[in-house]
Amino acid sequence: MRKTRVFLGFVLVALILSGAVTLFAGDIKGAEIPVEPAGMPEADAAALWSHIHSTSPYWNWAQWPGKSGLYKGTEPHGVLLQTFVTDGVHHAVQGKTGVAPDRGIVVKENYTPDKTLAAITVMYKVKGFNPEAADWFWAKYAPDGQVQAAGKAEMCIKCHGAKKENDYFMTGPIK
């Protein structure tokens, strides 16, 4: 019995070291957070739109913790919002890790008072893209996918910069 447990222990360690198994650190502050899956797009508006609509439809993702369905928003996003996040971002917010993972995505649907979709705004973390603004790639799309702003969008950085200590998130705390 003891030999079996020792053997299983070695197998588990080997799997963890090989990357086949990832253990999460729960809500321990400063803990390593998961990296989003391989095959994520580069910091490019067209590639990002394709990813969030075809490769991994954002409407199938979890919503921002504590913000299910439409909720009251503020300008410039709209009076009603709905926010979706990738698994890594969801884990980072719930675990209060203080920072979103590389390749983490936040998609915010922006609605008018009559619940008409007005825009889709996206924050996409790409390591090395823009270190001065926590590596966020910003994008604003019309509902049909037409790019209205993308990249190091000054308007987005200026507004969200008020929450630098919260990894530029306005929706809720990440620490």
C-alpha positions as CSV (number, residue, x, y, z in Angstrom):
1,M,0.0,0.0,0.0
2,R,2.8,2.4,0.9
3,K,4.7,1.7,-2.3
4,T,1.5,2.4,-4.3
5,R,1.1,5.8,-2.6
6,V,4.7,6.7,-3.2
7,F,4.4,5.7,-6.8
8,L,1.2,7.7,-7.3
9,G,3.0,10.7,-5.6
10,F,5.8,10.5,-8.1
11,V,3.3,10.2,-11.0
12,L,1.5,13.3,-9.8
13,V,4.7,15.3,-9.4
14,A,5.8,14.2,-12.9
15,L,2.4,15.3,-14.4
16,I,2.6,18.7,-12.7
17,L,6.2,19.2,-13.9
18,S,5.3,18.2,-17.4
19,G,2.4,20.7,-17.4
20,A,-0.2,18.0,-17.9
21,V,-1.8,18.9,-14.6
22,T,-2.1,22.5,-13.2
23,L,-2.9,23.1,-9.6
24,F,-4.4,26.5,-8.7
25,A,-3.5,28.3,-5.6
26,G,-7.1,29.3,-4.7
27,D,-7.5,32.7,-3.3
28,I,-3.9,33.2,-2.0
29,K,-2.9,36.8,-2.9
30,G,0.1,37.0,-5.2
31,A,-0.4,33.3,-6.3
32,E,0.4,32.3,-9.8
33,I,-2.7,32.6,-12.0
34,P,-3.5,30.4,-14.9
35,V,-2.4,31.4,-18.4
36,E,-5.0,31.4,-21.1
37,P,-4.9,28.5,-23.6
38,A,-2.5,28.3,-26.5
39,G,-3.7,29.6,-29.8
40,M,-4.8,33.0,-28.6
41,P,-4.6,35.8,-31.2
42,E,-2.0,38.5,-31.4
43,A,-2.8,42.1,-30.5
44,D,-4.8,42.7,-33.6
45,A,-8.4,43.9,-33.8
46,A,-9.5,41.6,-36.7
47,A,-7.9,38.5,-35.2
48,L,-9.4,39.3,-31.8
49,W,-12.9,39.8,-33.2
50,S,-12.6,36.4,-35.0
51,H,-11.4,34.8,-31.8
52,I,-14.2,36.1,-29.6
53,H,-16.9,35.3,-32.2
54,S,-15.7,32.1,-34.0
55,T,-12.9,30.4,-32.2
56,S,-14.2,30.9,-28.6
57,P,-17.5,32.7,-28.7
58,Y,-17.5,35.1,-25.7
59,W,-21.2,34.7,-24.9
60,N,-20.3,31.1,-23.8
61,W,-17.8,32.4,-21.2
62,A,-18.5,33.2,-17.6
63,Q,-19.7,36.6,-16.7
64,W,-17.7,38.9,-14.4
65,P,-18.2,37.5,-10.9
66,G,-21.2,39.1,-9.2
67,K,-22.4,40.7,-12.5
68,S,-24.8,38.3,-14.2
69,G,-27.0,39.6,-16.9
70,L,-27.5,43.3,-17.7
71,Y,-26.4,45.7,-15.0
72,K,-26.3,49.5,-14.7
73,G,-23.3,51.0,-16.4
74,T,-21.8,54.5,-16.9
75,E,-20.6,56.4,-19.9
76,P,-18.8,56.0,-22.1
77,H,-19.9,52.4,-22.2
78,G,-23.6,52.8,-21.9
79,V,-26.4,52.7,-19.4
80,L,-26.6,48.9,-19.4
81,L,-23.7,46.5,-19.6
82,Q,-23.0,42.8,-19.7
83,T,-19.5,41.6,-19.1
84,F,-17.9,38.3,-20.1
85,V,-14.4,37.0,-19.1
86,T,-12.1,34.2,-20.0
87,D,-11.4,31.5,-17.4
88,G,-8.1,33.0,-16.3
89,V,-9.6,36.5,-15.7
90,H,-12.5,34.9,-13.9
91,H,-10.1,33.1,-11.6
92,A,-8.0,36.2,-11.1
93,V,-11.1,38.3,-10.0
94,Q,-12.4,35.6,-7.8
95,G,-9.0,34.8,-6.3
96,K,-8.2,38.5,-5.9
97,T,-4.8,37.9,-7.4
98,G,-4.3,41.6,-8.3
99,V,-3.5,41.0,-12.0
100,A,-5.2,39.4,-15.0
101,P,-3.3,36.6,-16.8
102,D,-1.4,37.0,-20.1
103,R,-4.0,36.5,-22.9
104,G,-6.9,37.2,-20.6
105,I,-9.9,38.8,-22.2
106,V,-12.8,40.9,-20.9
107,V,-15.7,41.6,-23.3
108,K,-18.2,44.2,-22.4
109,E,-21.5,44.5,-24.3
110,N,-22.6,48.2,-24.2
111,Y,-26.4,48.8,-24.4
112,T,-28.7,51.8,-24.8
113,P,-31.6,52.4,-22.4
114,D,-33.9,50.4,-24.7
115,K,-31.5,47.4,-24.5
116,T,-30.2,47.9,-28.0
117,L,-26.6,46.7,-28.4
118,A,-24.6,49.8,-29.2
119,A,-21.0,48.6,-29.0
120,I,-18.7,45.8,-27.9
121,T,-15.6,46.8,-26.0
122,V,-12.7,44.5,-25.2
123,M,-9.7,44.5,-23.0
124,Y,-7.1,41.9,-24.1
125,K,-3.8,41.4,-22.1
126,V,-0.9,40.6,-24.3
127,K,2.5,40.5,-22.6
128,G,4.9,43.0,-24.0
129,F,2.2,44.9,-26.0
130,N,2.0,48.0,-23.9
131,P,3.9,47.8,-20.6
132,E,3.1,51.4,-19.7
133,A,-0.6,50.4,-19.5
134,A,-0.3,46.9,-18.0
135,D,0.0,45.3,-21.5
136,W,-3.7,45.9,-22.3
137,F,-4.8,45.9,-25.9
138,W,-8.1,47.8,-26.2
139,A,-10.7,47.5,-28.9
140,K,-14.1,49.0,-29.5
141,Y,-16.3,47.4,-32.1
142,A,-19.7,48.2,-33.6
143,P,-22.2,45.4,-33.1
144,D,-21.4,44.2,-36.7
145,G,-17.7,43.9,-35.8
146,Q,-16.5,47.1,-37.5
147,V,-13.4,48.4,-35.6
148,Q,-14.0,51.8,-34.0
149,A,-10.9,51.9,-31.9
150,A,-8.0,49.5,-31.3
151,G,-4.6,49.1,-29.8
152,K,-3.2,51.6,-27.4
153,A,-6.5,53.5,-27.4
154,E,-5.7,56.8,-25.5
155,M,-9.3,57.3,-24.5
156,C,-9.5,53.9,-22.9
157,I,-6.1,54.1,-21.2
158,K,-6.8,57.6,-19.8
159,C,-10.2,56.6,-18.3
160,H,-9.1,53.1,-17.0
161,G,-5.8,54.6,-15.8
162,A,-7.7,55.9,-12.8
163,K,-7.7,52.2,-11.7
164,K,-4.1,51.3,-12.4
165,E,-3.8,49.7,-9.0
166,N,-6.7,47.4,-10.0
167,D,-5.1,46.3,-13.2
168,Y,-7.1,48.9,-15.1
169,F,-10.4,47.3,-14.2
170,M,-13.4,49.5,-13.5
171,T,-16.0,46.7,-13.2
172,G,-14.9,45.4,-9.8
173,P,-11.9,44.7,-7.6
174,I,-9.2,42.2,-8.6
175,K,-7.2,42.5,-5.4
